[in-house]
């Protein structure tokens, strides 16, 4: 995985977590707590999955099994 792709996935996970809070907060105003939790759960689970994948990639990179490729060659 390239370094820029890793960062993009990290930003995607952060955006999904924020979206979870927005969905839950705005839905609570109209439908109630339980419905808000049910509607925000799939987005939260997808954010968790992205973070787990990033964690596995980071651990593999630290263990030097599958290093993260740099986008620009350093001299």
PDB file of N, H, CA, C and O in Angstrom:
ATOM      1  N   UNK A   1       0.847  -1.156   0.000  1.00  0.00           N
ATOM      2  CA  UNK A   1       0.000   0.000   0.000  1.00  0.00           C
ATOM      3  C   UNK A   1       0.902   1.232   0.000  1.00  0.00           C
ATOM      4  O   UNK A   1       1.916   1.266   0.698  1.00  0.00           O
ATOM      5  N   UNK A   2       0.538   2.220  -0.769  1.00  0.00           N
ATOM      6  H   UNK A   2      -0.285   2.192  -1.336  1.00  0.00           H
ATOM      7  CA  UNK A   2       1.311   3.453  -0.814  1.00  0.00           C
ATOM      8  C   UNK A   2       0.968   4.325   0.395  1.00  0.00           C
ATOM      9  O   UNK A   2      -0.097   4.203   1.001  1.00  0.00           O
ATOM     10  N   UNK A   3       1.896   5.192   0.712  1.00  0.00           N
ATOM     11  H   UNK A   3       2.761   5.291   0.220  1.00  0.00           H
ATOM     12  CA  UNK A   3       1.736   6.061   1.877  1.00  0.00           C
ATOM     13  C   UNK A   3       0.530   6.995   1.713  1.00  0.00           C
ATOM     14  O   UNK A   3      -0.208   7.219   2.672  1.00  0.00           O
ATOM     15  N   UNK A   4       0.329   7.529   0.532  1.00  0.00           N
ATOM     16  H   UNK A   4       0.929   7.347  -0.247  1.00  0.00           H
ATOM     17  CA  UNK A   4      -0.802   8.440   0.312  1.00  0.00           C
ATOM     18  C   UNK A   4      -2.139   7.700   0.427  1.00  0.00           C
ATOM     19  O   UNK A   4      -3.122   8.265   0.907  1.00  0.00           O
ATOM     20  N   UNK A   5      -2.176   6.452  -0.008  1.00  0.00           N
ATOM     21  H   UNK A   5      -1.378   5.993  -0.398  1.00  0.00           H
ATOM     22  CA  UNK A   5      -3.398   5.653   0.120  1.00  0.00           C
ATOM     23  C   UNK A   5      -3.705   5.377   1.586  1.00  0.00           C
ATOM     24  O   UNK A   5      -4.862   5.422   2.005  1.00  0.00           O
ATOM     25  N   UNK A   6      -2.672   5.094   2.359  1.00  0.00           N
ATOM     26  H   UNK A   6      -1.732   5.058   2.019  1.00  0.00           H
ATOM     27  CA  UNK A   6      -2.852   4.869   3.793  1.00  0.00           C
ATOM     28  C   UNK A   6      -3.446   6.108   4.463  1.00  0.00           C
ATOM     29  O   UNK A   6      -4.348   6.000   5.293  1.00  0.00           O
ATOM     30  N   UNK A   7      -2.935   7.279   4.098  1.00  0.00           N
ATOM     31  H   UNK A   7      -2.202   7.367   3.423  1.00  0.00           H
ATOM     32  CA  UNK A   7      -3.439   8.525   4.674  1.00  0.00           C
ATOM     33  C   UNK A   7      -4.876   8.774   4.233  1.00  0.00           C
ATOM     34  O   UNK A   7      -5.697   9.218   5.036  1.00  0.00           O
ATOM     35  N   UNK A   8      -5.194   8.496   2.976  1.00  0.00           N
ATOM     36  H   UNK A   8      -4.527   8.135   2.324  1.00  0.00           H
ATOM     37  CA  UNK A   8      -6.565   8.686   2.487  1.00  0.00           C
ATOM     38  C   UNK A   8      -7.549   7.802   3.245  1.00  0.00           C
ATOM     39  O   UNK A   8      -8.644   8.241   3.597  1.00  0.00           O
ATOM     40  N   UNK A   9      -7.152   6.554   3.495  1.00  0.00           N
ATOM     41  H   UNK A   9      -6.263   6.198   3.209  1.00  0.00           H
ATOM     42  CA  UNK A   9      -8.024   5.660   4.262  1.00  0.00           C
ATOM     43  C   UNK A   9      -8.179   6.145   5.709  1.00  0.00           C
ATOM     44  O   UNK A   9      -9.249   6.007   6.303  1.00  0.00           O
ATOM     45  N   UNK A  10      -7.126   6.702   6.259  1.00  0.00           N
ATOM     46  H   UNK A  10      -6.257   6.813   5.777  1.00  0.00           H
ATOM     47  CA  UNK A  10      -7.217   7.262   7.604  1.00  0.00           C
ATOM     48  C   UNK A  10      -8.190   8.430   7.664  1.00  0.00           C
ATOM     49  O   UNK A  10      -8.991   8.537   8.593  1.00  0.00           O
ATOM     50  N   UNK A  11      -8.115   9.305   6.664  1.00  0.00           N
ATOM     51  H   UNK A  11      -7.465   9.218   5.909  1.00  0.00           H
ATOM     52  CA  UNK A  11      -9.055  10.427   6.604  1.00  0.00           C
ATOM     53  C   UNK A  11     -10.484   9.950   6.354  1.00  0.00           C
ATOM     54  O   UNK A  11     -11.437  10.527   6.877  1.00  0.00           O
ATOM     55  N   UNK A  12     -10.628   8.894   5.553  1.00  0.00           N
ATOM     56  H   UNK A  12      -9.854   8.426   5.128  1.00  0.00           H
ATOM     57  CA  UNK A  12     -11.955   8.309   5.323  1.00  0.00           C
ATOM     58  C   UNK A  12     -12.544   7.780   6.629  1.00  0.00           C
ATOM     59  O   UNK A  12     -13.720   8.003   6.916  1.00  0.00           O
ATOM     60  N   UNK A  13     -11.737   7.087   7.412  1.00  0.00           N
ATOM     61  H   UNK A  13     -10.781   6.906   7.179  1.00  0.00           H
ATOM     62  CA  UNK A  13     -12.209   6.559   8.695  1.00  0.00           C
ATOM     63  C   UNK A  13     -12.609   7.698   9.631  1.00  0.00           C
ATOM     64  O   UNK A  13     -13.632   7.619  10.311  1.00  0.00           O
ATOM     65  N   UNK A  14     -11.796   8.757   9.663  1.00  0.00           N
ATOM     66  H   UNK A  14     -10.965   8.821   9.111  1.00  0.00           H
ATOM     67  CA  UNK A  14     -12.126   9.911  10.505  1.00  0.00           C
ATOM     68  C   UNK A  14     -13.437  10.554  10.054  1.00  0.00           C
ATOM     69  O   UNK A  14     -14.264  10.929  10.884  1.00  0.00           O
ATOM     70  N   UNK A  15     -13.624  10.681   8.747  1.00  0.00           N
ATOM     71  H   UNK A  15     -12.952  10.377   8.072  1.00  0.00           H
ATOM     72  CA  UNK A  15     -14.871  11.235   8.223  1.00  0.00           C
ATOM     73  C   UNK A  15     -16.076  10.365   8.543  1.00  0.00           C
ATOM     74  O   UNK A  15     -17.155  10.880   8.834  1.00  0.00           O
ATOM     75  N   UNK A  16     -15.902   9.056   8.492  1.00  0.00           N
ATOM     76  H   UNK A  16     -15.025   8.637   8.256  1.00  0.00           H
ATOM     77  CA  UNK A  16     -17.009   8.155   8.822  1.00  0.00           C
ATOM     78  C   UNK A  16     -17.381   8.248  10.303  1.00  0.00           C
ATOM     79  O   UNK A  16     -18.558   8.179  10.656  1.00  0.00           O
ATOM     80  N   UNK A  17     -16.386   8.404  11.158  1.00  0.00           N
ATOM     81  H   UNK A  17     -15.430   8.460  10.871  1.00  0.00           H
ATOM     82  CA  UNK A  17     -16.677   8.565  12.587  1.00  0.00           C
ATOM     83  C   UNK A  17     -17.450   9.860  12.815  1.00  0.00           C
ATOM     84  O   UNK A  17     -18.423   9.881  13.569  1.00  0.00           O
ATOM     85  N   UNK A  18     -17.018  10.937  12.165  1.00  0.00           N
ATOM     86  H   UNK A  18     -16.228  10.920  11.552  1.00  0.00           H
ATOM     87  CA  UNK A  18     -17.755  12.201  12.285  1.00  0.00           C
ATOM     88  C   UNK A  18     -19.174  12.072  11.747  1.00  0.00           C
ATOM     89  O   UNK A  18     -20.118  12.599  12.335  1.00  0.00           O
ATOM     90  N   UNK A  19     -19.320  11.368  10.625  1.00  0.00           N
ATOM     91  H   UNK A  19     -18.553  10.940  10.147  1.00  0.00           H
ATOM     92  CA  UNK A  19     -20.648  11.160  10.050  1.00  0.00           C
ATOM     93  C   UNK A  19     -21.540  10.364  10.998  1.00  0.00           C
ATOM     94  O   UNK A  19     -22.744  10.609  11.067  1.00  0.00           O
ATOM     95  N   UNK A  20     -20.966   9.426  11.719  1.00  0.00           N
ATOM     96  H   UNK A  20     -19.988   9.227  11.664  1.00  0.00           H
ATOM     97  CA  UNK A  20     -21.727   8.659  12.701  1.00  0.00           C
ATOM     98  C   UNK A  20     -22.322   9.586  13.767  1.00  0.00           C
ATOM     99  O   UNK A  20     -23.493   9.467  14.127  1.00  0.00           O
ATOM    100  N   UNK A  21     -21.489  10.514  14.265  1.00  0.00           N
ATOM    101  H   UNK A  21     -20.538  10.611  13.972  1.00  0.00           H
ATOM    102  CA  UNK A  21     -21.987  11.451  15.271  1.00  0.00           C
ATOM    103  C   UNK A  21     -23.060  12.380  14.710  1.00  0.00           C
ATOM    104  O   UNK A  21     -24.034  12.692  15.394  1.00  0.00           O
ATOM    105  N   UNK A  22     -22.883  12.817  13.476  1.00  0.00           N
ATOM    106  H   UNK A  22     -22.092  12.563  12.920  1.00  0.00           H
ATOM    107  CA  UNK A  22     -23.875  13.707  12.856  1.00  0.00           C
ATOM    108  C   UNK A  22     -25.198  12.981  12.655  1.00  0.00           C
ATOM    109  O   UNK A  22     -26.263  13.524  12.950  1.00  0.00           O
ATOM    110  N   UNK A  23     -25.129  11.754  12.151  1.00  0.00           N
ATOM    111  H   UNK A  23     -24.264  11.313  11.911  1.00  0.00           H
ATOM    112  CA  UNK A  23     -26.356  10.979  11.933  1.00  0.00           C
ATOM    113  C   UNK A  23     -27.061  10.716  13.258  1.00  0.00           C
ATOM    114  O   UNK A  23     -28.275  10.891  13.369  1.00  0.00           O
ATOM    115  N   UNK A  24     -26.299  10.298  14.256  1.00  0.00           N
ATOM    116  H   UNK A  24     -25.313  10.156  14.165  1.00  0.00           H
ATOM    117  CA  UNK A  24     -26.923   9.981  15.536  1.00  0.00           C
ATOM    118  C   UNK A  24     -27.523  11.219  16.195  1.00  0.00           C
ATOM    119  O   UNK A  24     -28.632  11.171  16.727  1.00  0.00           O
ATOM    120  N   UNK A  25     -26.786  12.326  16.157  1.00  0.00           N
ATOM    121  H   UNK A  25     -25.885  12.366  15.725  1.00  0.00           H
ATOM    122  CA  UNK A  25     -27.274  13.544  16.789  1.00  0.00           C
ATOM    123  C   UNK A  25     -28.491  14.132  16.103  1.00  0.00           C
ATOM    124  O   UNK A  25     -29.446  14.546  16.761  1.00  0.00           O
ATOM    125  N   UNK A  26     -28.455  14.169  14.771  1.00  0.00           N
ATOM    126  H   UNK A  26     -27.679  13.834  14.236  1.00  0.00           H
ATOM    127  CA  UNK A  26     -29.591  14.754  14.060  1.00  0.00           C
ATOM    128  C   UNK A  26     -30.818  13.848  14.093  1.00  0.00           C
ATOM    129  O   UNK A  26     -31.946  14.340  14.117  1.00  0.00           O
ATOM    130  N   UNK A  27     -30.616  12.550  14.094  1.00  0.00           N
ATOM    131  H   UNK A  27     -29.700  12.150  14.075  1.00  0.00           H
ATOM    132  CA  UNK A  27     -31.749  11.627  14.134  1.00  0.00           C
ATOM    133  C   UNK A  27     -32.408  11.611  15.507  1.00  0.00           C
ATOM    134  O   UNK A  27     -33.616  11.400  15.610  1.00  0.00           O
ATOM    135  N   UNK A  28     -31.627  11.833  16.560  1.00  0.00           N
ATOM    136  H   UNK A  28     -30.646  12.005  16.476  1.00  0.00           H
ATOM    137  CA  UNK A  28     -32.207  11.865  17.911  1.00  0.00           C
ATOM    138  C   UNK A  28     -33.226  12.982  18.056  1.00  0.00           C
ATOM    139  O   UNK A  28     -34.159  12.873  18.852  1.00  0.00           O
ATOM    140  N   UNK A  29     -33.057  14.048  17.299  1.00  0.00           N
ATOM    141  H   UNK A  29     -32.299  14.137  16.653  1.00  0.00           H
ATOM    142  CA  UNK A  29     -33.996  15.162  17.388  1.00  0.00           C
ATOM    143  C   UNK A  29     -35.393  14.777  16.922  1.00  0.00           C
ATOM    144  O   UNK A  29     -36.387  15.300  17.425  1.00  0.00           O
ATOM    145  N   UNK A  30     -35.465  13.863  15.962  1.00  0.00           N
ATOM    146  H   UNK A  30     -34.657  13.438  15.553  1.00  0.00           H
ATOM    147  CA  UNK A  30     -36.749  13.553  15.344  1.00  0.00           C
ATOM    148  C   UNK A  30     -37.294  12.169  15.676  1.00  0.00           C
ATOM    149  O   UNK A  30     -38.511  12.005  15.771  1.00  0.00           O
ATOM    150  N   UNK A  31     -36.442  11.178  15.854  1.00  0.00           N
ATOM    151  H   UNK A  31     -35.454  11.311  15.777  1.00  0.00           H
ATOM    152  CA  UNK A  31     -36.926   9.801  15.945  1.00  0.00           C
ATOM    153  C   UNK A  31     -36.660   9.093  17.262  1.00  0.00           C
ATOM    154  O   UNK A  31     -37.291   8.069  17.523  1.00  0.00           O
ATOM    155  N   UNK A  32     -35.778   9.574  18.088  1.00  0.00           N
ATOM    156  H   UNK A  32     -35.265  10.406  17.875  1.00  0.00           H
ATOM    157  CA  UNK A  32     -35.509   8.916  19.356  1.00  0.00           C
ATOM    158  C   UNK A  32     -34.151   8.239  19.387  1.00  0.00           C
ATOM    159  O   UNK A  32     -33.474   8.096  18.370  1.00  0.00           O
ATOM    160  N   UNK A  33     -33.778   7.828  20.593  1.00  0.00           N
ATOM    161  H   UNK A  33     -34.328   7.945  21.419  1.00  0.00           H
ATOM    162  CA  UNK A  33     -32.436   7.290  20.815  1.00  0.00           C
ATOM    163  C   UNK A  33     -32.191   5.952  20.123  1.00  0.00           C
ATOM    164  O   UNK A  33     -31.162   5.767  19.474  1.00  0.00           O
ATOM    165  N   UNK A  34     -33.115   5.040  20.255  1.00  0.00           N
ATOM    166  H   UNK A  34     -33.951   5.191  20.782  1.00  0.00           H
ATOM    167  CA  UNK A  34     -32.909   3.695  19.697  1.00  0.00           C
ATOM    168  C   UNK A  34     -32.822   3.732  18.175  1.00  0.00           C
ATOM    169  O   UNK A  34     -31.959   3.082  17.585  1.00  0.00           O
ATOM    170  N   UNK A  35     -33.701   4.479  17.548  1.00  0.00           N
ATOM    171  H   UNK A  35     -34.403   5.007  18.027  1.00  0.00           H
ATOM    172  CA  UNK A  35     -33.674   4.583  16.091  1.00  0.00           C
ATOM    173  C   UNK A  35     -32.402   5.275  15.618  1.00  0.00           C
ATOM    174  O   UNK A  35     -31.826   4.895  14.598  1.00  0.00           O
ATOM    175  N   UNK A  36     -31.964   6.288  16.355  1.00  0.00           N
ATOM    176  H   UNK A  36     -32.431   6.598  17.183  1.00  0.00           H
ATOM    177  CA  UNK A  36     -30.727   6.991  16.001  1.00  0.00           C
ATOM    178  C   UNK A  36     -29.531   6.050  16.070  1.00  0.00           C
ATOM    179  O   UNK A  36     -28.655   6.083  15.206  1.00  0.00           O
ATOM    180  N   UNK A  37     -29.497   5.218  17.092  1.00  0.00           N
ATOM    181  H   UNK A  37     -30.209   5.191  17.794  1.00  0.00           H
ATOM    182  CA  UNK A  37     -28.401   4.258  17.221  1.00  0.00           C
ATOM    183  C   UNK A  37     -28.441   3.230  16.096  1.00  0.00           C
ATOM    184  O   UNK A  37     -27.394   2.840  15.581  1.00  0.00           O
ATOM    185  N   UNK A  38     -29.621   2.792  15.714  1.00  0.00           N
ATOM    186  H   UNK A  38     -30.472   3.108  16.133  1.00  0.00           H
ATOM    187  CA  UNK A  38     -29.747   1.814  14.634  1.00  0.00           C
ATOM    188  C   UNK A  38     -29.347   2.401  13.286  1.00  0.00           C
ATOM    189  O   UNK A  38     -28.785   1.696  12.447  1.00  0.00           O
ATOM    190  N   UNK A  39     -29.627   3.667  13.073  1.00  0.00           N
ATOM    191  H   UNK A  39     -30.083   4.239  13.754  1.00  0.00           H
ATOM    192  CA  UNK A  39     -29.269   4.283  11.798  1.00  0.00           C
ATOM    193  C   UNK A  39     -27.788   4.621  11.700  1.00  0.00           C
ATOM    194  O   UNK A  39     -27.219   4.601  10.609  1.00  0.00           O
ATOM    195  N   UNK A  40     -27.161   4.931  12.828  1.00  0.00           N
ATOM    196  H   UNK A  40     -27.624   4.947  13.714  1.00  0.00           H
ATOM    197  CA  UNK A  40     -25.745   5.306  12.784  1.00  0.00           C
ATOM    198  C   UNK A  40     -24.809   4.100  12.910  1.00  0.00           C
ATOM    199  O   UNK A  40     -23.614   4.216  12.638  1.00  0.00           O
ATOM    200  N   UNK A  41     -25.330   2.969  13.312  1.00  0.00           N
ATOM    201  H   UNK A  41     -26.300   2.875  13.533  1.00  0.00           H
ATOM    202  CA  UNK A  41     -24.487   1.788  13.528  1.00  0.00           C
ATOM    203  C   UNK A  41     -23.766   1.292  12.274  1.00  0.00           C
ATOM    204  O   UNK A  41     -22.578   0.981  12.361  1.00  0.00           O
ATOM    205  N   UNK A  42     -24.416   1.202  11.119  1.00  0.00           N
ATOM    206  H   UNK A  42     -25.381   1.455  11.048  1.00  0.00           H
ATOM    207  CA  UNK A  42     -23.683   0.708   9.935  1.00  0.00           C
ATOM    208  C   UNK A  42     -22.499   1.601   9.545  1.00  0.00           C
ATOM    209  O   UNK A  42     -21.465   1.096   9.109  1.00  0.00           O
ATOM    210  N   UNK A  43     -22.640   2.896   9.696  1.00  0.00           N
ATOM    211  H   UNK A  43     -23.481   3.307  10.050  1.00  0.00           H
ATOM    212  CA  UNK A  43     -21.541   3.806   9.378  1.00  0.00           C
ATOM    213  C   UNK A  43     -20.411   3.624  10.388  1.00  0.00           C
ATOM    214  O   UNK A  43     -19.237   3.649  10.022  1.00  0.00           O
ATOM    215  N   UNK A  44     -20.765   3.443  11.652  1.00  0.00           N
ATOM    216  H   UNK A  44     -21.720   3.423  11.950  1.00  0.00           H
ATOM    217  CA  UNK A  44     -19.762   3.213  12.679  1.00  0.00           C
ATOM    218  C   UNK A  44     -19.020   1.905  12.487  1.00  0.00           C
ATOM    219  O   UNK A  44     -17.811   1.835  12.708  1.00  0.00           O
ATOM    220  N   UNK A  45     -19.729   0.880  12.080  1.00  0.00           N
ATOM    221  H   UNK A  45     -20.711   0.938  11.900  1.00  0.00           H
ATOM    222  CA  UNK A  45     -19.092  -0.416  11.837  1.00  0.00           C
ATOM    223  C   UNK A  45     -18.154  -0.333  10.639  1.00  0.00           C
ATOM    224  O   UNK A  45     -17.072  -0.920  10.654  1.00  0.00           O
ATOM    225  N   UNK A  46     -18.562   0.391   9.604  1.00  0.00           N
ATOM    226  H   UNK A  46     -19.441   0.867   9.592  1.00  0.00           H
ATOM    227  CA  UNK A  46     -17.672   0.535   8.449  1.00  0.00           C
ATOM    228  C   UNK A  46     -16.423   1.331   8.814  1.00  0.00           C
ATOM    229  O   UNK A  46     -15.339   1.023   8.318  1.00  0.00           O
ATOM    230  N   UNK A  47     -16.547   2.345   9.667  1.00  0.00           N
ATOM    231  H   UNK A  47     -17.428   2.595  10.070  1.00  0.00           H
ATOM    232  CA  UNK A  47     -15.365   3.080  10.139  1.00  0.00           C
ATOM    233  C   UNK A  47     -14.454   2.159  10.933  1.00  0.00           C
ATOM    234  O   UNK A  47     -13.233   2.223  10.795  1.00  0.00           O
ATOM    235  N   UNK A  48     -15.036   1.308  11.761  1.00  0.00           N
ATOM    236  H   UNK A  48     -16.029   1.256  11.873  1.00  0.00           H
ATOM    237  CA  UNK A  48     -14.245   0.359  12.535  1.00  0.00           C
ATOM    238  C   UNK A  48     -13.499  -0.615  11.631  1.00  0.00           C
ATOM    239  O   UNK A  48     -12.339  -0.931  11.890  1.00  0.00           O
ATOM    240  N   UNK A  49     -14.140  -1.086  10.590  1.00  0.00           N
ATOM    241  H   UNK A  49     -15.084  -0.828  10.379  1.00  0.00           H
ATOM    242  CA  UNK A  49     -13.486  -2.001   9.660  1.00  0.00           C
ATOM    243  C   UNK A  49     -12.315  -1.341   8.944  1.00  0.00           C
ATOM    244  O   UNK A  49     -11.265  -1.959   8.768  1.00  0.00           O
ATOM    245  N   UNK A  50     -12.490  -0.090   8.532  1.00  0.00           N
ATOM    246  H   UNK A  50     -13.343   0.412   8.675  1.00  0.00           H
ATOM    247  CA  UNK A  50     -11.393   0.632   7.881  1.00  0.00           C
ATOM    248  C   UNK A  50     -10.231   0.789   8.857  1.00  0.00           C
ATOM    249  O   UNK A  50      -9.073   0.620   8.475  1.00  0.00           O
ATOM    250  N   UNK A  51     -10.530   1.108  10.102  1.00  0.00           N
ATOM    251  H   UNK A  51     -11.470   1.245  10.412  1.00  0.00           H
ATOM    252  CA  UNK A  51      -9.470   1.267  11.098  1.00  0.00           C
ATOM    253  C   UNK A  51      -8.758  -0.050  11.397  1.00  0.00           C
ATOM    254  O   UNK A  51      -7.549  -0.059  11.624  1.00  0.00           O
ATOM    255  N   UNK A  52      -9.482  -1.144  11.399  1.00  0.00           N
ATOM    256  H   UNK A  52     -10.465  -1.137  11.214  1.00  0.00           H
ATOM    257  CA  UNK A  52      -8.858  -2.452  11.624  1.00  0.00           C
ATOM    258  C   UNK A  52      -7.917  -2.788  10.472  1.00  0.00           C
ATOM    259  O   UNK A  52      -6.815  -3.288  10.698  1.00  0.00           O
ATOM    260  N   UNK A  53      -8.342  -2.520   9.246  1.00  0.00           N
ATOM    261  H   UNK A  53      -9.237  -2.114   9.063  1.00  0.00           H
ATOM    262  CA  UNK A  53      -7.482  -2.770   8.092  1.00  0.00           C
ATOM    263  C   UNK A  53      -6.229  -1.906   8.176  1.00  0.00           C
ATOM    264  O   UNK A  53      -5.128  -2.390   7.913  1.00  0.00           O
ATOM    265  N   UNK A  54      -6.382  -0.641   8.537  1.00  0.00           N
ATOM    266  H   UNK A  54      -7.277  -0.248   8.750  1.00  0.00           H
ATOM    267  CA  UNK A  54      -5.221   0.237   8.673  1.00  0.00           C
ATOM    268  C   UNK A  54      -4.290  -0.238   9.777  1.00  0.00           C
ATOM    269  O   UNK A  54      -3.070  -0.148   9.640  1.00  0.00           O
ATOM    270  N   UNK A  55      -4.847  -0.739  10.859  1.00  0.00           N
ATOM    271  H   UNK A  55      -5.838  -0.812  10.970  1.00  0.00           H
ATOM    272  CA  UNK A  55      -4.030  -1.264  11.947  1.00  0.00           C
ATOM    273  C   UNK A  55      -3.218  -2.471  11.497  1.00  0.00           C
ATOM    274  O   UNK A  55      -2.033  -2.583  11.808  1.00  0.00           O
ATOM    275  N   UNK A  56      -3.859  -3.368  10.766  1.00  0.00           N
ATOM    276  H   UNK A  56      -4.822  -3.277  10.513  1.00  0.00           H
ATOM    277  CA  UNK A  56      -3.166  -4.567  10.275  1.00  0.00           C
ATOM    278  C   UNK A  56      -2.051  -4.165   9.310  1.00  0.00           C
ATOM    279  O   UNK A  56      -0.950  -4.710   9.377  1.00  0.00           O
ATOM    280  N   UNK A  57      -2.324  -3.226   8.423  1.00  0.00           N
ATOM    281  H   UNK A  57      -3.219  -2.783   8.369  1.00  0.00           H
ATOM    282  CA  UNK A  57      -1.301  -2.762   7.482  1.00  0.00           C
ATOM    283  C   UNK A  57      -0.141  -2.120   8.235  1.00  0.00           C
ATOM    284  O   UNK A  57       1.019  -2.341   7.887  1.00  0.00           O
ATOM    285  N   UNK A  58      -0.442  -1.328   9.262  1.00  0.00           N
ATOM    286  H   UNK A  58      -1.384  -1.148   9.545  1.00  0.00           H
ATOM    287  CA  UNK A  58       0.615  -0.685  10.046  1.00  0.00           C
ATOM    288  C   UNK A  58       1.460  -1.715  10.795  1.00  0.00           C
ATOM    289  O   UNK A  58       2.683  -1.584  10.851  1.00  0.00           O
ATOM    290  N   UNK A  59       0.825  -2.732  11.367  1.00  0.00           N
ATOM    291  H   UNK A  59      -0.168  -2.838  11.321  1.00  0.00           H
ATOM    292  CA  UNK A  59       1.574  -3.770  12.080  1.00  0.00           C
ATOM    293  C   UNK A  59       2.451  -4.552  11.115  1.00  0.00           C
ATOM    294  O   UNK A  59       3.598  -4.867  11.435  1.00  0.00           O
ATOM    295  N   UNK A  60       1.926  -4.868   9.940  1.00  0.00           N
ATOM    296  H   UNK A  60       0.995  -4.612   9.680  1.00  0.00           H
ATOM    297  CA  UNK A  60       2.731  -5.574   8.947  1.00  0.00           C
ATOM    298  C   UNK A  60       3.905  -4.721   8.470  1.00  0.00           C
ATOM    299  O   UNK A  60       4.975  -5.245   8.160  1.00  0.00           O
ATOM    300  N   UNK A  61       3.701  -3.422   8.415  1.00  0.00           N
ATOM    301  H   UNK A  61       2.832  -2.996   8.667  1.00  0.00           H
ATOM    302  CA  UNK A  61       4.779  -2.525   8.010  1.00  0.00           C
ATOM    303  C   UNK A  61       5.855  -2.430   9.081  1.00  0.00           C
ATOM    304  O   UNK A  61       7.045  -2.425   8.765  1.00  0.00           O
ATOM    305  N   UNK A  62       5.452  -2.355  10.336  1.00  0.00           N
ATOM    306  H   UNK A  62       4.486  -2.359  10.593  1.00  0.00           H
ATOM    307  CA  UNK A  62       6.422  -2.283  11.432  1.00  0.00           C
ATOM    308  C   UNK A  62       7.206  -3.590  11.533  1.00  0.00           C
ATOM    309  O   UNK A  62       8.398  -3.579  11.839  1.00  0.00           O
ATOM    310  N   UNK A  63       6.539  -4.711  11.278  1.00  0.00           N
ATOM    311  H   UNK A  63       5.570  -4.719  11.029  1.00  0.00           H
ATOM    312  CA  UNK A  63       7.203  -6.014  11.324  1.00  0.00           C
ATOM    313  C   UNK A  63       8.027  -6.278  10.068  1.00  0.00           C
ATOM    314  O   UNK A  63       8.685  -7.313   9.962  1.00  0.00           O
ATOM    315  N   UNK A  64       7.993  -5.360   9.132  1.00  0.00           N
ATOM    316  H   UNK A  64       7.458  -4.519   9.218  1.00  0.00           H
ATOM    317  CA  UNK A  64       8.726  -5.439   7.861  1.00  0.00           C
ATOM    318  C   UNK A  64       8.319  -6.646   7.024  1.00  0.00           C
ATOM    319  O   UNK A  64       9.124  -7.190   6.268  1.00  0.00           O
ATOM    320  N   UNK A  65       7.080  -7.052   7.164  1.00  0.00           N
ATOM    321  H   UNK A  65       6.426  -6.610   7.778  1.00  0.00           H
ATOM    322  CA  UNK A  65       6.555  -8.130   6.331  1.00  0.00           C
ATOM    323  C   UNK A  65       6.025  -7.550   5.021  1.00  0.00           C
ATOM    324  O   UNK A  65       6.268  -8.097   3.945  1.00  0.00           O
ATOM    325  N   UNK A  66       5.306  -6.448   5.123  1.00  0.00           N
ATOM    326  H   UNK A  66       5.108  -6.004   5.997  1.00  0.00           H
ATOM    327  CA  UNK A  66       4.745  -5.767   3.957  1.00  0.00           C
ATOM    328  C   UNK A  66       4.893  -4.265   4.188  1.00  0.00           C
ATOM    329  O   UNK A  66       3.983  -3.638   4.730  1.00  0.00           O
ATOM    330  N   UNK A  67       6.018  -3.677   3.788  1.00  0.00           N
ATOM    331  H   UNK A  67       6.758  -4.186   3.348  1.00  0.00           H
ATOM    332  CA  UNK A  67       6.252  -2.259   4.085  1.00  0.00           C
ATOM    333  C   UNK A  67       5.326  -1.333   3.304  1.00  0.00           C
ATOM    334  O   UNK A  67       4.865  -1.660   2.210  1.00  0.00           O
ATOM    335  N   UNK A  68       5.071  -0.185   3.889  1.00  0.00           N
ATOM    336  H   UNK A  68       5.446   0.080   4.777  1.00  0.00           H
ATOM    337  CA  UNK A  68       4.294   0.852   3.222  1.00  0.00           C
ATOM    338  C   UNK A  68       5.236   1.577   2.264  1.00  0.00           C
ATOM    339  O   UNK A  68       6.297   2.053   2.668  1.00  0.00           O
ATOM    340  N   UNK A  69       4.846   1.655   1.007  1.00  0.00           N
ATOM    341  H   UNK A  69       3.984   1.268   0.679  1.00  0.00           H
ATOM    342  CA  UNK A  69       5.681   2.266  -0.020  1.00  0.00           C
ATOM    343  C   UNK A  69       5.593   3.777   0.059  1.00  0.00           C
ATOM    344  O   UNK A  69       4.517   4.333   0.280  1.00  0.00           O
ATOM    345  N   UNK A  70       6.705   4.432  -0.120  1.00  0.00           N
ATOM    346  H   UNK A  70       7.579   3.981  -0.300  1.00  0.00           H
ATOM    347  CA  UNK A  70       6.732   5.886  -0.153  1.00  0.00           C
ATOM    348  C   UNK A  70       6.328   6.368  -1.541  1.00  0.00           C
ATOM    349  O   UNK A  70       6.633   5.727  -2.547  1.00  0.00           O
ATOM    350  N   UNK A  71       5.638   7.504  -1.583  1.00  0.00           N
ATOM    351  H   UNK A  71       5.390   8.025  -0.766  1.00  0.00           H
ATOM    352  CA  UNK A  71       5.203   8.044  -2.871  1.00  0.00           C
ATOM    353  C   UNK A  71       6.355   8.724  -3.609  1.00  0.00           C
ATOM    354  O   UNK A  71       6.451   8.630  -4.832  1.00  0.00           O
ATOM    355  N   UNK A  72       7.217   9.399  -2.878  1.00  0.00           N
ATOM    356  H   UNK A  72       7.139   9.475  -1.884  1.00  0.00           H
ATOM    357  CA  UNK A  72       8.337  10.113  -3.481  1.00  0.00           C
ATOM    358  C   UNK A  72       9.621   9.422  -3.043  1.00  0.00           C
ATOM    359  O   UNK A  72       9.821   9.156  -1.857  1.00  0.00           O
ATOM    360  N   UNK A  73      10.476   9.138  -3.996  1.00  0.00           N
ATOM    361  H   UNK A  73      10.313   9.354  -4.958  1.00  0.00           H
ATOM    362  CA  UNK A  73      11.758   8.513  -3.650  1.00  0.00           C
ATOM    363  C   UNK A  73      12.633   9.511  -2.918  1.00  0.00           C
ATOM    364  O   UNK A  73      12.862  10.624  -3.391  1.00  0.00           O
ATOM    365  N   UNK A  74      13.120   9.095  -1.752  1.00  0.00           N
ATOM    366  H   UNK A  74      12.934   8.191  -1.368  1.00  0.00           H
ATOM    367  CA  UNK A  74      14.015   9.954  -0.981  1.00  0.00           C
ATOM    368  C   UNK A  74      15.444   9.710  -1.420  1.00  0.00           C
ATOM    369  O   UNK A  74      15.821   8.578  -1.722  1.00  0.00           O
ATOM    370  N   UNK A  75      16.235  10.759  -1.455  1.00  0.00           N
ATOM    371  H   UNK A  75      15.928  11.679  -1.209  1.00  0.00           H
ATOM    372  CA  UNK A  75      17.619  10.646  -1.895  1.00  0.00           C
ATOM    373  C   UNK A  75      18.546  10.508  -0.738  1.00  0.00           C
ATOM    374  O   UNK A  75      19.757  10.401  -0.927  1.00  0.00           O
TER     375      UNK A  75
END
